[in-house]
Amino acid sequence: MKEQDYKAPKALMAAVVGMGVLIIIGVVVLVGVVIHRMNAPHPPALTSATPLTDVRDAHLALGPDEHMLAITRVHDDLLAIQIAGREHERIMLWNVATGQVQPGLDTTHP
C-alpha cells in the first residue's frame, strides 16, 4: 500500500501564518502598553480645597425623632445633608469652608 501525500491548501497555510504574525504583534503591543503605563508619570492626587487642620465645626440641631439619612457632595465646599423625621424630610446645605448650615428643602408627607 502506498502512503498518500497530503498537502495543505495554500490559503490555509497563509491564514495560519497570518494569525501567528497577528498573535506576535498583539503580544508585543500589549507588553509595550504595560511598560509605557508603568513608566508614565502619575497625575497628582486630588487635594481638598479646605485644609483638614482648619475645619470649622457645624452644629446641626436635630429633633428627638429626626436622624441623618445621607450626606452628598454638591459642590467643592458644599454638602447636602438629608434629614428624616416621622412626619417630614428635609435637606440642609452645609458650607464646609465657612461652617455654616443653611436651610434647604423641607417636605412633609401628606
Summary of the structure (lengths in Angstrom):
residues: 110
radius of gyration: 32.6
end to end distance: 96.8
largest distance: 101.1
contacts: 194
relative contact order: 0.11
helix: 30%
strand: 30%
